[in-house]
Amino acid sequence: MKFKKIATIILSCGIGAAGVADAITGRVVNSTSNGLANTKVWLKNNPSISDSTDNDGKFSLELPGTGIISSHATSKQNSFFNVHNNRIMFSLPATQVVTLDLFDIEGKRVASLFSGTAGPDMIFVDLNTTNAPLASGMYVLKCTGHTVNATIQLNNSSGNFMLTKSDLAEKSAMSKFAAVSGPDSLIVLRMGYEIKKIALTNVAAQEVPAITLNLRTYKLQPTINVKQNRSIEVHLPSDYKDLYVLPVLYLLHGGGEDRTAWRTKGNLVNTLNSFQGRDKMQAMIIVTPDAGGNNGYGNYGKNADPFYTDLTVDIRKYVESNYKADTSRFGRAISGFSMGAMQTHNLTLFYPELFGYSYPICGGLYKSGGFNEAKMRADVASGAIDTSRVHQLKAYKLHSNETDIAWTDTRDFEKFLGSLNIRHTYDFTSYSEAGHTFSYCNAVFQHYSDEIFK
């Protein structure tokens, strides 16, 4: 009886039966006027009023208290959601792949809680797994899938999340809507495309003219000297000023090169602005620092290379203080080529608490100064390498190919990681470009850009 009562409460928070009522409708298209599916659309001042476009790019934002549902949505009357002891419990009438995200009241995503298959069996998700403690206040939980697009309001009171009851949730939504029922902005966001903000003079039923989204591009910013011998180049997305907090990818160059190598030899900007599949790439800040020019370059150990401290302290703090950078662990990624791959391995193993993704390219650690297997085994045994934190990375993926001069080093180090039971993956595909080249790096970059920061 207890579960039945809870289910009734939860379902009354969902979208009601279809009917004729007020909604903001429209269509999102690309530069060739084709509809863009799976585009997120919401009101800036009312983030709980949201929708995702259908296969033709159409959306319909239900205005509170009207009892309408999107023309392409499905009723959620058989879905179940509850929150108890900071655990989300939910089940769906039909098995499907869904995502469960948590947003603050301003519409910023603060946590990606679940991505996978859900159905009639109960799924449990821990709200305590967010990267940092969340401030008290109202939050919006969104569950999105093929036949579900549920939005549930939560209240966080000093770290204790509670589901807002149905009658209170409805009144709260209506009063909030009434309070801001003047001007607002329609936020339109799709992976790989520039974010768009459409000014609305009044929040009322209306048909918005077709919204065209352009693919995101990247632009080099002026060089910045963070400290002696540590200048950085920063590449920002074309819609940077309109975006919220962004994750950061640190790209490290090879031996005998500097911060410009990824741009001049790797043609980074043109690669970012032209490769096929960039519509799947998460917007990010890309930082290429001067990583060499010092004793101990690429050496093995937490403090063996001065660059490790310069990056994790000085450069990181500069970037996170001067750009709209995500300061959480899973908002940072590290990748490096050749000698930069050695540095990437060291930063991943000795500073795992700072990074959520790692992609070393063309290099292991057998050529790293001061490295030997016995020393690394001892570091694992002593906890100097915290394998539990390394295993929390969403990706630690090695890349090389059989025509790479660092092939043996990379392949053997991958096997050694396996012997230590250090969780990782590898991709030794040649692609269309192989060898120890930036062309190969670009091919690798295009592949991992499809998964990074997702």
LINQUI-V808110 format. One record per pair of residues at least 12 apart in sequence whose C-alpha atoms are under 10 Angstrom apart, sorted by the first residue. I is the first residue (numbers start at 0). J is the second residue. D is the distance in whole Angstrom. If there is no record, write none. Layout:
I,J,D
I,J,D
This chain:
2,79,10
2,81,10
5,79,9
5,80,9
5,81,7
5,164,10
6,76,10
6,77,9
6,78,9
6,79,6
6,80,7
6,81,8
6,89,10
7,76,9
7,77,10
7,79,9
7,165,9
8,79,10
8,80,9
8,81,9
8,162,10
8,163,10
8,164,7
8,165,6
8,166,9
9,76,10
9,78,9
9,79,7
9,80,6
9,81,7
9,82,10
9,151,9
9,162,8
9,163,9
9,164,7
9,165,7
10,75,7
10,76,6
10,77,8
10,78,7
10,79,7
10,80,8
10,81,10
10,151,10
10,165,8
11,75,10
11,76,8
11,164,9
11,165,6
11,166,8
11,168,10
11,169,9
12,75,10
12,76,10
12,80,9
12,149,9
12,150,8
12,151,7
12,152,8
12,162,10
12,163,8
12,164,7
12,165,5
12,166,8
12,167,9
12,168,7
12,169,7
13,74,8
13,75,7
13,76,7
13,78,9
13,79,10
13,80,10
13,148,10
13,149,7
13,150,7
13,151,7
13,165,9
13,169,10
14,61,9
14,63,10
14,64,10
14,65,10
14,66,7
14,67,8
14,68,7
14,69,10
14,72,10
14,73,9
14,74,7
14,75,7
14,76,8
14,148,9
14,149,8
14,150,8
14,151,10
15,64,9
15,65,9
15,66,5
15,67,7
15,68,7
15,74,7
15,75,8
15,76,8
16,66,6
16,67,7
16,68,7
16,73,10
16,74,7
16,75,9
16,76,9
17,65,10
17,66,6
17,67,5
17,68,5
17,69,8
17,70,9
17,72,10
17,73,10
17,74,8
18,65,8
18,66,6
18,67,5
18,68,7
19,65,8
19,66,8
19,67,6
19,68,9
20,61,8
20,62,8
20,63,10
20,64,9
20,65,5
20,66,7
20,67,6
20,68,9
20,204,8
21,59,10
21,60,9
21,61,7
21,62,6
21,63,9
21,64,9
21,65,6
21,66,9
21,67,7
21,68,10
21,203,7
21,204,5
21,205,8
22,48,10
22,58,10
22,59,6
22,60,5
22,61,5
22,62,5
22,63,9
22,65,8
22,66,10
22,67,8
22,68,9
22,69,9
22,202,9
22,203,7
22,204,5
22,205,7
22,206,8
23,42,10
23,48,10
23,49,10
23,58,8
23,59,6
23,60,5
23,61,7
23,62,8
23,69,10
23,185,10
23,202,8
23,203,7
23,204,5
23,205,5
23,206,6
23,207,7
24,50,10
24,57,7
24,58,6
24,59,4
24,60,6
24,61,9
24,69,9
24,70,10
24,204,8
24,205,6
24,206,5
24,207,6
24,208,9
24,209,10
25,40,10
25,52,9
25,56,8
25,57,6
25,58,6
25,59,7
25,60,9
25,205,8
25,206,6
25,207,5
25,208,6
25,209,6
25,210,8
26,38,10
26,52,8
26,53,9
26,55,8
26,56,5
26,57,4
26,58,6
26,59,9
26,206,9
26,207,8
26,208,7
26,209,5
26,210,6
26,211,9
27,39,10
27,40,9
27,52,7
27,53,10
27,55,8
27,56,5
27,57,6
27,58,8
27,187,8
27,188,10
27,189,10
27,207,10
27,208,9
27,209,6
27,210,5
27,211,6
27,212,7
28,55,8
28,56,6
28,57,9
28,209,7
28,210,6
28,211,5
28,212,6
28,213,9
29,56,9
29,192,9
29,209,10
29,210,8
29,211,5
29,212,5
29,213,6
29,214,8
30,210,10
30,211,6
30,212,7
30,213,6
30,214,9
31,211,9
31,212,10
31,213,10
32,56,10
32,209,9
32,210,9
32,211,7
32,212,9
33,54,10
33,55,8
33,56,8
33,211,9
34,52,9
34,53,8
34,54,7
34,55,5
34,56,4
34,57,7
34,209,10
34,210,10
34,211,9
35,51,10
35,52,7
35,53,8
35,54,7
35,55,7
35,56,5
35,57,8
35,189,8
35,210,10
35,211,9
35,212,9
36,51,8
36,52,5
36,53,5
36,54,5
36,55,6
36,56,5
36,57,8
36,58,9
36,189,9
37,50,9
37,51,5
37,52,5
37,53,6
37,54,7
37,55,10
37,56,8
37,57,10
37,58,10
37,143,10
37,144,10
37,188,9
37,189,7
37,190,9
38,50,8
38,51,5
38,52,5
38,53,8
38,54,10
38,56,7
38,57,9
38,58,9
38,187,7
38,188,6
38,189,5
38,190,8
38,192,10
39,51,5
39,52,7
39,58,9
39,186,8
39,187,6
39,188,5
39,189,6
39,190,9
40,52,8
40,58,8
40,59,9
40,60,8
40,185,7
40,186,6
40,187,5
40,188,7
40,189,9
40,195,10
40,196,10
41,58,10
41,59,10
41,60,7
41,106,8
41,184,8
41,185,6
41,186,5
41,187,7
41,188,9
41,196,10
42,60,9
42,105,9
42,106,8
42,183,7
42,184,6
42,185,5
42,186,6
42,187,9
42,196,9
42,197,9
42,198,10
42,199,9
42,202,9
43,104,9
43,105,7
43,106,7
43,107,10
43,183,7
43,184,5
43,185,6
43,186,6
43,187,10
43,196,9
43,197,10
43,198,10
44,104,8
44,105,7
44,106,8
44,175,9
44,176,9
44,179,7
44,180,9
44,182,9
44,183,6
44,184,7
44,185,9
44,186,10
45,62,10
45,104,8
45,105,8
45,106,8
45,172,9
45,175,8
45,176,7
45,179,8
45,180,10
45,183,8
45,184,9
45,185,10
45,202,10
46,102,8
46,103,8
46,104,6
46,105,6
46,106,5
46,107,9
46,138,10
46,139,8
46,150,10
46,185,10
46,186,9
47,60,10
47,61,10
47,63,10
47,102,9
47,103,10
47,104,8
47,105,10
47,106,8
47,138,9
47,139,6
47,140,9
47,141,9
47,150,7
47,151,8
47,152,8
47,172,8
48,60,6
48,61,7
48,62,7
48,63,8
48,150,9
48,172,9
48,176,9
49,61,8
49,62,10
49,106,10
49,141,10
49,148,9
49,149,10
49,150,8
49,185,10
49,186,9
49,187,10
50,68,10
50,69,8
50,72,9
50,143,10
50,148,8
50,149,9
50,150,9
50,187,10
51,69,9
51,71,9
51,72,9
51,143,9
51,144,10
51,148,8
51,187,10
51,188,10
51,189,10
52,69,10
52,71,8
52,72,10
52,189,10
53,69,10
53,70,9
53,71,6
53,72,9
53,145,10
54,71,9
56,209,9
56,210,10
57,69,9
57,70,9
57,71,8
57,209,9
58,70,8
58,71,8
58,72,10
59,71,8
59,72,9
59,204,10
59,205,10
59,206,9
60,204,9
60,205,10
61,204,9
62,172,10
62,173,9
62,176,8
62,202,9
62,203,8
62,204,8
63,169,8
63,170,9
63,171,10
63,172,7
63,173,6
63,174,9
63,175,10
63,176,7
63,177,9
64,169,7
64,170,9
64,172,8
64,173,7
64,176,10
65,173,10
69,148,10
71,146,9
72,145,9
72,146,7
72,147,7
72,148,7
72,149,10
73,145,9
73,146,6
73,147,6
73,148,8
73,149,10
74,146,8
74,147,8
74,148,9
74,149,9
75,91,8
75,92,9
75,146,9
75,147,7
75,148,8
75,149,7
76,91,10
76,92,9
77,90,9
77,91,7
77,92,6
77,93,9
77,119,10
78,90,6
78,91,5
78,92,6
78,93,9
78,118,9
78,119,9
78,147,9
78,149,9
79,91,7
79,92,9
79,119,9
79,121,9
80,121,10
80,122,10
80,142,10
80,149,9
80,151,8
80,162,9
81,123,10
81,151,10
81,161,9
81,162,7
81,163,10
82,123,9
82,124,9
82,125,10
82,126,9
82,153,9
82,159,10
82,160,7
82,161,6
82,162,6
82,163,10
83,125,10
83,126,10
83,159,9
83,160,8
83,161,7
83,162,8
84,125,9
84,126,9
84,127,10
84,159,7
84,160,8
84,161,8
85,124,9
85,125,6
85,126,5
85,127,7
85,128,10
85,155,10
85,158,8
85,159,6
85,160,6
85,161,8
85,162,10
86,122,10
86,123,6
86,124,6
86,125,5
86,126,6
86,127,8
86,160,8
86,161,10
87,99,10
87,112,10
87,121,10
87,122,8
87,123,6
87,124,5
87,125,6
87,126,7
87,140,10
87,160,9
87,161,10
87,162,9
88,121,6
88,122,6
88,123,5
88,124,7
88,125,9
89,117,9
89,118,9
89,119,9
89,120,8
89,121,6
89,122,5
89,123,7
89,124,9
89,142,10
90,117,7
90,118,6
90,119,5
90,120,6
90,121,5
90,122,6
90,123,9
91,117,7
91,118,5
91,119,5
91,120,8
91,121,8
91,122,9
91,146,9
91,147,8
92,117,9
92,118,6
92,119,5
92,120,9
92,146,9
92,147,10
93,117,8
93,118,5
93,119,7
93,120,10
93,145,9
93,146,8
93,147,9
94,116,7
94,117,6
94,118,4
94,119,7
94,120,9
94,144,10
94,145,9
94,146,9
95,115,8
95,116,5
95,117,6
95,118,6
95,119,10
95,143,10
95,144,7
95,145,7
95,146,8
95,147,9
96,114,7
96,115,5
96,116,4
96,117,6
96,118,9
96,143,9
96,144,6
96,145,7
96,146,10
96,147,10
97,113,8
97,114,6
97,115,6
97,116,6
97,117,7
97,118,9
97,141,10
97,142,7
97,143,5
97,144,4
97,145,7
97,146,9
97,147,8
97,148,9
98,111,8
98,112,8
98,113,5
98,114,4
98,115,7
98,116,9
98,117,9
98,141,8
98,142,6
98,143,5
98,144,7
98,148,10
99,111,6
99,112,5
99,113,5
99,114,6
99,115,9
99,124,9
99,140,7
99,141,6
99,142,5
99,143,7
99,144,9
99,149,10
99,150,10
100,112,6
100,113,7
100,114,9
100,139,8
100,140,6
100,141,5
100,142,7
100,143,9
100,150,10
101,113,10
101,126,9
101,129,10
101,138,7
101,139,6
101,140,5
101,141,6
101,142,9
101,150,10
101,151,10
101,152,10
101,153,9
102,137,9
102,138,6
102,139,5
102,140,6
102,141,8
102,152,10
102,153,10
103,133,9
103,134,9
103,136,8
103,137,7
103,138,5
103,139,6
103,140,9
103,153,10
104,136,8
104,137,6
104,138,6
104,139,7
104,152,10
105,137,10
105,138,9
105,139,10
106,138,9
106,139,8
106,186,9
106,243,10
107,138,10
107,139,10
107,242,10
107,243,7
107,244,8
108,138,10
108,139,9
108,140,10
108,141,10
108,243,9
108,244,9
109,129,8
109,130,9
109,131,9
109,133,8
109,138,9
109,244,10
110,126,9
110,128,9
110,129,6
110,130,8
110,131,10
110,133,10
110,140,10
111,128,10
111,129,8
111,130,10
111,141,10
111,453,9
112,124,7
112,125,8
112,126,7
112,127,10
112,128,8
112,129,8
112,140,10
112,141,10
112,142,10
113,125,9
113,142,9
114,142,10
114,143,10
114,144,10
114,453,10
115,144,10
116,144,9
117,144,9
126,158,9
126,159,9
126,160,8
127,158,9
127,159,9
127,160,10
129,327,10
130,326,10
130,327,6
130,328,7
130,329,8
130,330,10
131,326,10
131,327,7
131,328,9
132,157,9
132,158,7
133,155,8
133,156,10
133,157,8
133,158,7
133,159,10
134,155,7
134,156,8
134,157,7
134,158,8
135,154,8
135,155,5
135,156,5
135,157,5
135,158,7
135,159,9
135,160,9
136,153,8
136,154,6
136,155,5
136,156,7
136,157,9
136,158,10
136,160,9
137,152,7
137,153,6
137,154,5
137,155,6
137,156,9
137,160,9
137,161,10
137,163,9
138,151,9
138,152,6
138,153,5
138,154,6
138,155,7
138,160,9
138,162,10
139,151,6
139,152,5
139,153,6
139,154,9
140,152,6
140,153,7
140,162,10
151,163,8
151,164,10
151,165,10
151,168,9
152,164,9
152,165,10
152,168,7
152,169,10
152,171,10
152,172,9
153,168,9
176,202,9
177,202,9
179,201,9
179,202,8
180,200,9
180,201,6
180,202,5
180,203,8
181,199,8
181,200,7
181,201,5
181,202,6
181,203,9
182,198,7
182,199,5
182,200,4
182,201,5
182,202,6
182,203,10
183,196,10
183,197,9
183,198,6
183,199,5
183,200,7
183,201,7
183,202,7
184,196,6
184,197,5
184,198,4
184,199,5
184,200,8
184,201,9
184,202,9
185,197,5
185,198,6
185,199,7
185,202,10
185,207,10
186,198,9
187,210,8
187,211,10
187,212,9
188,212,9
188,242,10
189,212,8
189,214,10
189,278,8
189,279,9
189,280,10
189,281,9
190,214,9
190,215,9
190,277,9
190,278,6
190,279,6
190,280,6
190,281,6
190,282,8
191,212,10
191,213,9
191,214,6
191,215,6
191,216,9
191,276,9
191,277,6
191,278,4
191,279,5
191,280,5
191,281,6
191,282,7
192,211,10
192,212,6
192,213,6
192,214,4
192,215,5
192,216,9
192,236,10
192,237,10
192,238,9
192,277,9
192,278,6
192,279,9
192,280,9
192,281,9
192,282,9
193,211,10
193,212,6
193,213,6
193,214,6
193,215,5
193,216,8
193,236,8
193,237,7
193,238,6
193,239,9
193,241,9
193,242,9
193,282,9
194,212,7
194,213,9
194,214,9
194,215,9
194,237,10
194,238,7
194,239,9
194,240,10
194,241,7
194,242,7
194,243,10
194,282,10
195,210,8
195,211,9
195,212,7
195,213,9
195,238,9
195,241,8
195,242,9
196,210,10
196,241,8
197,210,9
213,278,10
214,237,9
214,272,9
214,273,10
214,277,8
214,278,7
215,236,7
215,237,6
215,238,7
215,239,10
215,271,9
215,272,8
215,277,8
215,278,8
215,280,9
215,281,10
215,282,8
216,234,10
216,235,8
216,236,6
216,237,5
216,238,8
216,268,8
216,269,9
216,270,10
216,271,7
216,272,5
216,273,8
216,277,9
216,282,9
217,233,10
217,234,6
217,235,5
217,236,4
217,237,5
217,238,9
217,239,9
217,267,9
217,268,6
217,269,9
217,270,10
217,271,7
217,272,6
217,282,9
217,283,9
217,284,9
217,285,9
218,233,8
218,234,5
218,235,6
218,236,6
218,237,7
218,267,10
218,268,7
218,269,9
218,271,9
218,272,9
219,232,7
219,233,6
219,234,5
219,235,7
219,236,9
219,262,9
219,267,10
219,268,7
219,285,9
219,286,10
220,232,7
220,233,6
220,234,6
220,235,7
221,233,8
221,234,9
222,258,9
222,259,10
222,288,10
223,288,9
223,317,10
224,288,10
224,289,10
224,314,10
225,288,9
225,309,9
225,313,7
225,314,6
225,315,10
225,316,10
225,317,7
225,318,9
226,309,9
226,313,8
226,314,8
228,288,10
228,289,7
228,290,9
228,291,8
228,292,7
228,293,9
228,306,10
229,257,10
229,258,9
229,288,7
229,289,5
229,290,7
229,291,9
229,292,9
229,306,9
229,309,8
229,310,9
229,313,9
229,314,8
230,257,9
230,258,7
230,259,10
230,287,9
230,288,6
230,289,6
230,290,9
230,314,9
231,257,9
231,258,6
231,259,9
231,286,7
231,287,6
231,288,4
231,289,6
231,290,9
231,314,8
231,318,10
232,250,10
232,258,6
232,259,7
232,261,10
232,262,9
232,285,8
232,286,6
232,287,5
232,288,6
232,289,9
233,248,10
233,249,10
233,258,10
233,284,7
233,285,6
233,286,5
233,287,7
233,288,9
233,318,9
233,322,10
234,248,10
234,262,10
234,267,9
234,268,8
234,271,10
234,283,9
234,284,6
234,285,5
234,286,7
234,287,8
235,282,9
235,283,7
235,284,5
235,285,7
235,286,9
235,322,10
236,271,10
236,272,10
236,282,7
236,283,7
236,284,7
236,285,9
237,282,10
238,282,9
239,282,9
239,283,9
239,284,9
239,322,10
239,323,9
240,323,9
242,282,9
242,283,10
242,323,8
243,323,7
243,324,9
243,325,9
244,282,10
244,283,9
244,284,10
244,322,9
244,323,5
244,324,5
244,325,5
244,326,9
244,330,9
245,281,9
245,282,7
245,283,5
245,284,6
245,322,9
245,323,6
245,324,5
245,325,5
245,326,9
245,330,7
245,331,9
245,452,10
246,281,9
246,282,8
246,283,5
246,284,6
246,285,9
246,319,10
246,323,9
246,324,6
246,325,5
246,326,8
246,327,9
246,328,9
246,329,8
246,330,4
246,331,6
246,332,8
246,451,10
246,452,7
247,282,9
247,283,6
247,284,5
247,285,6
247,286,7
247,315,9
247,318,9
247,319,9
247,322,10
247,323,10
247,324,6
247,325,7
247,326,9
247,329,9
247,330,6
247,331,5
247,332,6
247,333,9
247,354,10
247,452,9
248,283,7
248,284,6
248,285,5
248,286,6
248,287,9
248,330,8
248,331,6
248,332,5
248,333,6
248,334,7
248,354,10
248,356,9
248,357,10
248,451,9
248,452,9
249,284,9
249,285,6
249,286,5
249,287,6
249,288,8
249,310,9
249,314,10
249,315,9
249,331,8
249,332,6
249,333,5
249,334,6
249,335,8
249,343,10
249,357,10
250,285,7
250,286,6
250,287,5
250,288,7
250,289,10
250,290,10
250,332,9
250,333,6
250,334,5
250,335,5
250,336,8
250,339,8
250,340,10
250,343,9
250,358,9
250,359,10
251,286,9
251,287,6
251,288,7
251,289,8
251,290,7
251,291,9
251,333,8
251,334,6
251,335,4
251,336,6
251,337,9
251,338,8
251,339,5
251,340,8
251,341,10
251,342,8
251,343,8
251,359,9
251,360,10
252,265,10
252,287,8
252,288,8
252,289,8
252,290,7
252,291,8
252,334,9
252,335,6
252,336,6
252,337,7
252,338,7
252,339,5
252,340,8
252,342,10
252,437,10
253,290,9
253,291,8
253,297,10
253,335,7
253,336,5
253,337,5
253,338,5
253,339,5
253,340,8
253,341,9
253,342,10
253,361,10
253,437,10
254,290,9
254,291,7
254,292,9
254,296,9
254,297,9
254,336,9
254,337,7
254,338,5
254,339,7
255,291,8
255,292,8
255,338,9
256,289,8
256,290,9
256,291,8
256,292,9
256,338,10
256,339,10
257,287,9
257,288,7
257,289,5
257,290,7
257,291,7
257,292,9
258,286,9
258,287,5
258,288,5
258,289,5
258,290,7
258,291,9
259,287,7
259,288,8
259,289,8
260,287,9
260,288,10
260,289,10
260,437,9
261,287,7
261,335,10
261,336,9
261,437,8
261,440,9
261,441,9
262,287,9
264,436,9
264,437,7
264,438,9
265,436,9
265,437,5
265,438,7
265,439,9
265,440,8
265,441,7
266,437,8
266,438,9
266,441,9
267,437,9
267,441,8
267,444,10
270,438,10
270,441,7
270,442,10
270,444,9
270,445,9
271,441,9
271,444,9
271,445,8
271,448,10
274,441,9
274,442,9
274,445,7
275,445,8
276,445,8
276,446,9
276,448,9
276,449,8
277,445,8
277,446,10
277,448,8
277,449,8
278,449,9
279,448,8
279,449,6
279,450,8
279,451,10
279,453,10
280,445,9
280,446,10
280,447,9
280,448,6
280,449,5
280,450,8
280,451,8
280,452,9
280,453,9
281,448,8
281,449,8
281,450,9
281,451,7
281,452,7
281,453,7
282,448,10
282,452,9
283,323,10
283,324,9
283,325,9
283,330,9
283,331,10
283,451,10
283,452,9
284,318,9
284,322,9
284,323,9
284,324,7
284,325,10
284,331,10
285,332,10
286,314,9
286,315,10
286,318,9
286,333,10
287,334,10
287,335,10
288,306,10
288,309,10
288,310,8
288,314,8
289,306,9
289,310,10
290,304,10
290,305,9
290,306,6
290,307,9
290,309,9
290,310,8
290,338,9
290,339,8
290,342,9
291,304,9
291,305,9
291,306,7
291,338,9
291,339,9
291,342,10
292,305,10
292,306,9
293,305,7
293,306,8
294,306,10
295,367,9
295,368,7
295,369,9
296,338,8
296,339,9
296,341,9
296,342,8
296,367,9
296,368,8
297,337,10
297,338,6
297,339,7
297,340,9
297,341,6
297,342,5
297,343,9
297,344,9
297,345,8
297,364,9
297,366,9
297,367,6
297,368,7
297,369,10
298,338,10
298,341,8
298,342,8
298,345,8
298,364,9
298,366,9
298,367,5
298,368,4
298,369,6
298,370,7
299,341,8
299,342,8
299,344,9
299,345,6
299,346,10
299,349,10
299,364,7
299,365,9
299,366,9
299,367,6
299,368,6
299,369,5
299,370,5
299,371,9
299,374,10
299,375,9
300,342,10
300,345,7
300,346,9
300,348,9
300,349,7
300,367,10
300,368,9
300,369,8
300,370,8
300,374,10
300,375,9
300,378,9
300,383,9
300,384,9
301,345,7
301,346,8
301,348,8
301,349,5
301,350,8
301,383,8
301,384,9
302,345,9
302,346,10
302,349,9
303,345,9
303,368,9
303,369,8
304,342,8
304,345,9
304,368,10
306,342,9
306,346,10
307,342,8
307,343,9
307,345,8
307,346,7
307,349,9
307,350,9
308,346,10
308,350,10
310,346,9
311,346,9
311,350,8
311,353,8
311,354,10
315,331,10
315,353,10
326,353,9
327,352,10
327,353,8
327,354,8
327,355,9
328,351,9
328,352,7
328,353,5
328,354,5
328,355,5
328,356,9
328,392,9
329,352,9
329,353,8
329,354,6
329,355,4
329,356,7
329,391,10
329,392,8
329,393,8
329,451,10
329,452,7
329,453,10
330,353,9
330,354,8
330,355,7
330,356,9
330,451,10
330,452,7
330,453,10
331,353,7
331,354,5
331,355,6
331,356,7
331,357,9
331,451,10
331,452,8
332,347,10
332,353,9
332,354,6
332,355,6
332,356,5
332,357,6
332,358,8
332,392,10
332,393,10
332,394,9
332,395,10
332,451,8
332,452,8
333,346,8
333,347,8
333,353,10
333,354,7
333,355,8
333,356,6
333,357,5
333,358,6
333,359,8
333,395,10
334,346,10
334,347,10
334,356,8
334,357,6
334,358,5
334,359,5
334,360,7
334,395,10
334,396,10
334,397,10
334,444,9
335,357,9
335,358,7
335,359,5
335,360,6
335,361,8
335,362,9
335,440,9
336,358,9
336,359,6
336,360,5
336,361,6
336,362,7
336,398,10
336,435,9
336,436,9
336,437,8
336,440,7
337,359,8
337,360,6
337,361,5
337,362,5
337,363,8
337,399,10
337,403,10
337,404,9
337,405,8
337,409,10
337,435,8
337,436,9
337,440,10
338,359,10
338,360,9
338,361,8
338,362,7
338,363,9
338,364,9
338,366,9
338,367,8
339,359,8
339,360,8
339,361,9
339,362,8
340,357,10
340,358,8
340,359,4
340,360,5
340,361,6
340,362,5
340,363,7
340,364,8
340,397,9
340,398,9
340,409,9
341,359,7
341,360,9
341,361,9
341,362,6
341,363,6
341,364,6
341,365,9
341,366,8
341,367,6
341,368,10
341,409,10
342,359,8
342,362,9
342,363,9
342,364,9
342,367,9
343,357,7
343,358,7
343,359,6
343,360,9
343,362,9
343,363,9
343,364,10
343,395,10
344,357,8
344,358,9
344,359,7
344,360,10
344,362,9
344,363,7
344,364,7
344,367,10
344,395,9
344,397,9
345,363,10
345,364,8
345,367,9
345,384,10
347,359,9
347,384,9
347,388,10
347,389,7
347,392,9
347,395,8
348,375,10
348,378,10
348,379,9
348,383,9
348,384,6
348,385,7
348,386,8
348,388,9
348,389,7
348,395,10
348,421,10
349,378,10
349,382,10
349,383,7
349,384,6
349,385,7
349,386,9
349,388,10
349,389,9
350,383,10
350,384,8
350,385,9
350,388,9
350,389,9
351,384,9
351,385,8
351,386,9
351,387,9
351,388,6
351,389,5
351,390,9
351,391,8
351,392,8
352,385,9
352,387,10
352,388,6
352,389,8
352,391,9
352,392,9
353,388,10
353,392,10
354,388,10
354,389,9
354,391,10
354,392,7
354,393,9
354,394,10
355,388,10
355,389,9
355,390,10
355,391,8
355,392,5
355,393,6
355,394,7
355,395,9
355,451,9
355,452,8
356,389,10
356,391,10
356,392,6
356,393,6
356,394,5
356,395,6
356,396,8
356,450,10
356,451,7
356,452,8
357,389,10
357,392,8
357,393,8
357,394,6
357,395,5
357,396,6
357,397,8
357,423,10
357,447,10
357,451,9
358,394,8
358,395,6
358,396,5
358,397,6
358,398,7
358,424,10
358,425,9
358,443,9
358,444,9
358,447,8
358,451,10
359,395,8
359,396,7
359,397,5
359,398,6
359,399,9
359,409,9
359,425,10
359,440,10
360,396,9
360,397,6
360,398,5
360,399,6
360,400,10
360,405,9
360,409,9
360,426,10
360,427,10
360,435,9
360,437,10
360,439,9
360,440,7
360,443,8
360,444,9
361,397,8
361,398,6
361,399,5
361,400,8
361,403,7
361,404,8
361,405,6
361,406,7
361,407,10
361,408,8
361,409,6
361,410,9
361,427,10
361,434,9
361,435,7
361,436,9
361,439,9
361,440,9
362,397,8
362,398,8
362,399,7
362,403,9
362,404,9
362,405,5
362,406,7
362,407,9
362,408,6
362,409,5
362,410,9
362,412,9
362,413,10
362,435,10
363,397,8
363,398,10
363,399,10
363,405,8
363,406,9
363,407,9
363,408,5
363,409,4
363,410,8
363,411,8
363,412,5
363,413,8
363,415,10
364,408,7
364,409,8
364,411,9
364,412,7
364,413,10
365,405,10
365,407,9
365,408,6
365,409,8
365,411,8
365,412,7
366,405,9
366,408,7
366,409,10
372,412,10
372,415,8
375,415,10
375,416,10
375,419,9
376,415,10
376,416,10
376,418,10
376,419,7
379,419,8
379,421,9
380,419,10
385,421,10
386,419,9
386,420,9
386,421,6
386,422,8
387,421,9
387,422,9
389,421,8
389,422,7
389,423,9
390,420,10
390,421,7
390,422,6
390,423,8
391,422,9
392,422,9
392,423,9
393,423,9
393,450,10
393,451,9
393,452,9
393,453,9
394,422,9
394,423,7
394,424,8
394,425,10
394,447,10
394,450,9
394,451,8
394,452,10
395,421,10
395,422,8
395,423,5
395,424,6
395,425,8
396,413,9
396,422,9
396,423,6
396,424,5
396,425,5
396,426,7
396,447,9
397,409,8
397,410,9
397,412,9
397,413,7
397,423,8
397,424,6
397,425,4
397,426,6
397,427,8
398,410,9
398,413,10
398,424,9
398,425,6
398,426,5
398,427,6
398,428,8
398,429,9
398,439,10
398,440,9
398,443,7
399,425,8
399,426,7
399,427,5
399,428,7
399,429,8
399,433,8
399,434,8
399,435,8
399,439,9
399,440,9
399,443,9
400,426,8
400,427,5
400,428,6
400,429,5
400,430,9
400,432,10
400,433,6
400,434,7
400,435,8
400,439,9
401,427,8
401,428,9
401,429,7
401,433,8
401,434,7
401,435,10
402,429,8
402,433,6
402,434,5
402,435,7
403,429,9
403,433,7
403,434,4
403,435,5
403,436,8
403,439,9
404,434,7
404,435,6
404,436,10
405,434,9
405,435,7
406,427,9
406,434,9
406,435,9
409,425,10
409,427,9
410,425,9
410,427,8
413,425,8
426,443,9
427,443,10
428,442,10
428,443,9
429,442,9
429,443,9
430,442,7
430,443,8
430,446,10
